[in-house]
Structures are given as structure tokens and as C-alpha cells.
Amino acid sequence: MSAGNRYTGLINRYRDYLPISDDTRIISLGEGNTPLIRLKNIPKLIGKDVDIYVKYEGLNPTGSFKDRGMTMAVTKAVEEGSKAIICASTGNTSAAAAAYAARAGIKAFVLIPEGKIAMGKLAQAMMYGAITLQIRGNFDDGMELVKQVASQAPVTIVNSVNPYRLQGQKTAAFEIVEELGRAPDYHCLPVGNAGNITAHWIGYCEYSTPAGHKPTDSCSFCNGHCRFTGGPMNGSRPKMIGYQAAGSAPFMRGEAVKNPETVATAIRIGNPQSWKQALKVQEESGGWFDELSDQEILDMQRQLAMYEGIFCEPASAASIGGAIRDIKNGRIPEGSTIVCTLTGNGLKDPDTAIAQCNNTAVLKTIDATLDQVRDSILQSMGL
Ligand SMILES: *Cc1c(COP(=O)(O)O)cnc(C)c1O
């Protein structure tokens, strides 16, 4: 770490575990090092003896975990001489790509599904100066186009098919193990392309393997892109649980979903790019996949905000929503330590949040009089 204890981003912090050299120019915005928050009220409400932590990735520089992968992907793209990056995105990848490209002084092109990305994410991509191509199609269409165009134009793909993305994202697992002193029993994530669940598994495998050994078969995920020499922890790994939105749940259907639909636009993906890896993660970790309805996702998003003061975007709430359901039904036993990744910040998608709260008791329109203000307070307090 440079300059005393100043935190300078995850590449500097975990350079021994990442595919960079001592003179690599690092493109960073101080990503990573996000809070692991222990839930206080929700476990009491459900009456179960469990330790639930949320990893609040919405506090990354552009408001999602995508920054972890993007600092690596853009650092490597620049090192390899690339002048432009490109991605297809449901929103957060485009925001992160645009920001890190701006930081690096290179161009970013982003393909997004017209009308299907949250307003905050669109605002970010444009403000950071990415050329934003809204396509009349969905993420899966965009992803295919990106793969094709990369052979006809000098652009580096920074979707999670870029192996450096997962290398950056695996560091979230390192942080969790360091903070808890061990791996959790269960780690729950929302799943879209399944890159993040794969990246976390790589991280847990590396950190739990003693020096001089290979993590597991999963080590092959990184295709030799890490400089793995053994982790600090010789111990356990969590069961990995992936939750999809019911309208975009290819893992539950057992095949690609043609027209994925969900309010959780960040995981509105019908043909996950890391499908094979995700199945391997499930098998190796002894975890499972499941799905949540849009209503379950929104209810959980609101409960987390109301009962714990933590505002995540809809897709992120799938992790904690699924975990709570599986705790209630006993699939996750009492006594367990559970980590849920909150992938993105609630401020990304104000429209969905406001639509949920409209016509509820939290919003009232009144005259600008003392009487009406006082009466509203007393009424809300039941006085
Ligand atoms: C990208 C994203 C996901 C899905 O992650 P995958 O790696 O595609 O599975 C989930 N939630 C949010 C907020 C995201 O931006």
C-alpha cells in the first residue's frame, strides 16, 4: 500500500493475488473495501437464530460491484495498448466501464437495451462520456453484437467474458474472509450472467488453500490469469446460493430464456455468459439456485431499507430475499453465518423505488400550514 495507510483500491491491496506486474499502471477509483454490515432487526423479525451480513457493494465508486472487475479489466486493457473498450450492459457495467475509461483517458462504447435500464445508470454512462448505443433489443442481443463487432473494430470487450473482470471481483470474497476471520457458511448472490458468483468462488477457493497447493478444479476458471501462490486461510468455503428473478431464470428452466422480463433490470438476462462455471460452482460448493418473483424482490428491497436503513437496487434484494425465505423454510439451518451480496445502490433506480412508495403512508401532500404539519406528525405517531 502506498502513502501510509491510505486505501488506494483493490489492485494495490491484493496485488499478490492479481495478474499485474510491479510497473503496471493501475487505473483505480478507490473501489473495494466495502462495508460488511450485520443485520440487527430482520433476524429478530423472522425469529431465527442466524447471523446475516450484507456486503454493501453499492458503496463502490460508481455504485455497484462492477467497479471491482472494471479496475482490473481497464488496467489490463491499457497495459495491452487498447484505446477503446466496449460492453453490453443492463446498466451497471456501462456505468463502470464509462467511469474507468474516463479515468484512463480511453474511449468507452456501451450497448444498452432501450428503455430497460434504470435512470441513474443511463445518467452515469452519458455523464462519464461513454458513447451510449441504445439498442432495440435486450442484453443478450447486445452481448452477441459486442462479441461480433470486436473482430471488426479495435475495441476490448470488458464484459465478464473478459477474464480480468472475475479476477477483480474475486477480491470481495477476500475482504469477507478477512473480516469474519473465516468464510461464511452460506454466500447468497443475485445471478444474471453468473460472473460474480463464479468470481466469489474463485476468491474463496484461493483464500482457503495453503501455500504450495492449487485451490481446486475451480482454479481453471482463471485460465492462469492469477498469480496464485497460496492463501492466508487454510479452511472452509461457503455453500454458494444464486437467486434469479422468476421472469429471467434460465438456471431454473434449464435452458436460455428468450424474452427475459423482470423489474430487477440488472439481472434481466436470458442467456448467462458464465453458465457452465456457475453450475460447477454449485456442484463444488454444495449450493443451489432458486428464483424469486418480482413482488418478493421489491418487498425485500423495501424491508431492508425500512428495517435496516440499507438501500439497494431491486436486483440486489434477490440475494437477501432468497436467503430469508430459505432461512424460514429451514434449507439454511439456524446457527448459520450467511453473507448476502448487495450488488448495487438503491439510488441507481429511483423510479422503481418511488413507484413502490407512492400511495403508501410514507408520502403525503399537505398545505404549507402548521396545523397540517402537526396533525400529520401526531397522526403518524398514533397520538
Ligand atoms: C451485474 C449485476 C448483477 C448480476 O451479476 P452477474 O455477475 O451478471 O451474475 C446483479 N446485480 C446488480 C446490481 C448488477 O449490476
Ligand as a Chemical Component Dictionary entry (heavy atoms), coordinates in Angstrom:
data_LIG
# 
_chem_comp.id                   LIG 
_chem_comp.type                 NON-POLYMER 
_chem_comp.pdbx_formal_charge   0 
_chem_comp.three_letter_code    LIG 
# 
loop_
_chem_comp_atom.comp_id 
_chem_comp_atom.atom_id 
_chem_comp_atom.alt_atom_id 
_chem_comp_atom.type_symbol 
_chem_comp_atom.charge 
_chem_comp_atom.model_Cartn_x 
_chem_comp_atom.model_Cartn_y 
_chem_comp_atom.model_Cartn_z 
_chem_comp_atom.pdbx_ordinal 
LIG C1 C1 C 0 -24.364 -7.159  -12.862 1  
LIG C2 C2 C 0 -25.297 -7.189  -11.723 2  
LIG C3 C3 C 0 -25.807 -8.386  -11.193 3  
LIG C4 C4 C 0 -25.525 -9.724  -11.817 4  
LIG O1 O1 O 0 -24.189 -10.129 -11.729 5  
LIG P1 P1 P 0 -23.681 -11.300 -12.699 6  
LIG O2 O2 O 0 -22.233 -11.344 -12.497 7  
LIG O3 O3 O 0 -24.088 -10.875 -14.076 8  
LIG O4 O4 O 0 -24.399 -12.536 -12.285 9  
LIG C5 C5 C 0 -26.612 -8.330  -10.089 10 
LIG N1 N1 N 0 -26.962 -7.163  -9.526  11 
LIG C6 C6 C 0 -26.504 -5.983  -9.996  12 
LIG C7 C7 C 0 -26.923 -4.723  -9.327  13 
LIG C8 C8 C 0 -25.662 -5.959  -11.109 14 
LIG O5 O5 O 0 -25.241 -4.790  -11.588 15 
# 
loop_
_chem_comp_bond.comp_id 
_chem_comp_bond.atom_id_1 
_chem_comp_bond.atom_id_2 
_chem_comp_bond.value_order 
_chem_comp_bond.pdbx_ordinal 
LIG C1 C2 SING 1  
LIG C2 C3 SING 2  
LIG C2 C8 DOUB 3  
LIG C3 C4 SING 4  
LIG C3 C5 DOUB 5  
LIG C4 O1 SING 6  
LIG O1 P1 SING 7  
LIG P1 O2 DOUB 8  
LIG P1 O3 SING 9  
LIG P1 O4 SING 10 
LIG C5 N1 SING 11 
LIG N1 C6 DOUB 12 
LIG C6 C7 SING 13 
LIG C6 C8 SING 14 
LIG C8 O5 SING 15 
# 
